[in-house]
């Protein structure tokens, strides 16, 4: 399949490629379409919950309740470890 993109979309694709986060034009489109599919499968409740989390994050930032990158990585790693532990215990 060949796709002809208008210049503005071609610029966006090239920008994504130059970011280093994508390996090919196919990768850019695949991830965009997969993200769209995932978003379409969200329930209204899930969307509201996500919006609430984002809004709370903005409020925390406005109050100066920020953490540095190292602490964020430790907390995320802890959440991942808990998730893996929970999955392992269900087997």
Backbone torsions as a table, in degrees:
resi	resn	phi	psi	omega
1	UNK	NA	136.5	174.7
2	UNK	-111.5	142.1	-179.7
3	UNK	-126.5	128.3	175.6
4	UNK	-98.7	120.3	-177.7
5	UNK	-103.3	142.2	172.0
6	UNK	-67.3	157.5	-175.5
7	UNK	-54.1	-36.7	-178.5
8	UNK	-65.8	-38.5	178.1
9	UNK	-72.6	-36.9	177.4
10	UNK	-62.5	-38.5	176.9
11	UNK	-62.1	-43.0	178.3
12	UNK	-62.6	-43.4	179.3
13	UNK	-62.3	-45.7	-179.8
14	UNK	-63.8	-35.5	177.3
15	UNK	-63.5	-43.5	178.2
16	UNK	-62.7	-42.6	179.8
17	UNK	-62.6	-41.8	-177.3
18	UNK	-71.7	-15.1	178.9
19	UNK	-70.1	-19.1	-178.9
20	UNK	87.7	-4.9	-178.7
21	UNK	-85.8	-5.6	-177.7
22	UNK	-131.0	143.9	-176.8
23	UNK	-94.3	-19.2	-177.5
24	UNK	-162.0	169.2	175.2
25	UNK	-60.2	-40.4	178.0
26	UNK	-58.1	-40.7	179.6
27	UNK	-63.1	-41.6	178.2
28	UNK	-58.9	-50.2	-178.4
29	UNK	-67.8	-40.5	-179.7
30	UNK	-59.6	-47.9	-179.0
31	UNK	-65.8	-39.2	178.9
32	UNK	-63.2	-44.1	-179.3
33	UNK	-69.5	-38.9	177.8
34	UNK	-65.1	-38.9	178.4
35	UNK	-65.0	-40.0	178.8
36	UNK	-64.1	-42.7	178.0
37	UNK	-61.5	-43.3	-179.4
38	UNK	-63.9	-42.6	-178.8
39	UNK	-65.7	-37.8	-179.5
40	UNK	-66.9	-22.9	-178.5
41	UNK	-87.1	-4.2	179.1
42	UNK	-71.2	144.2	174.7
43	UNK	-84.4	164.5	176.6
44	UNK	-59.8	-38.0	179.4
45	UNK	-62.0	-42.6	178.7
46	UNK	-64.8	-40.5	177.6
47	UNK	-63.1	-43.3	179.0
48	UNK	-63.4	-41.0	179.7
49	UNK	-63.6	-43.1	178.5
50	UNK	-62.9	-45.1	178.6
51	UNK	-60.1	-41.7	179.1
52	UNK	-63.4	-41.0	178.6
53	UNK	-64.2	-42.1	179.4
54	UNK	-64.8	-45.5	179.6
55	UNK	-61.4	-41.2	178.4
56	UNK	-63.5	-38.8	177.3
57	UNK	-61.8	-41.8	177.2
58	UNK	-63.5	-42.0	179.4
59	UNK	-63.8	-41.0	177.6
60	UNK	-62.4	-41.5	178.9
61	UNK	-63.8	-42.1	178.6
62	UNK	-62.2	-32.2	179.0
63	UNK	-83.2	-2.5	-179.9
64	UNK	81.4	18.0	-178.1
65	UNK	-90.7	59.2	-178.2
66	UNK	-101.8	157.4	176.3
67	UNK	-121.3	157.3	179.9
68	UNK	-80.8	169.7	-175.8
69	UNK	-59.9	-39.6	-179.5
70	UNK	-63.7	-42.3	179.1
71	UNK	-66.1	-40.5	178.3
72	UNK	-60.6	-43.8	179.1
73	UNK	-62.9	-40.4	178.4
74	UNK	-62.9	-43.5	-179.4
75	UNK	-65.9	-41.6	178.9
76	UNK	-65.2	-42.2	178.2
77	UNK	-61.7	-39.5	177.2
78	UNK	-61.7	-42.3	178.1
79	UNK	-64.0	-41.0	178.2
80	UNK	-63.8	-43.3	179.4
81	UNK	-61.5	-43.2	177.8
82	UNK	-61.2	-42.8	-179.5
83	UNK	-62.5	-45.5	179.3
84	UNK	-63.5	-40.8	179.2
85	UNK	-62.4	-43.6	-179.6
86	UNK	-63.6	-43.1	178.1
87	UNK	-63.5	-40.7	-178.8
88	UNK	-65.8	-34.9	-177.6
89	UNK	-74.2	-18.4	-179.8
90	UNK	-84.4	-10.2	-177.3
91	UNK	-81.3	NA	NA
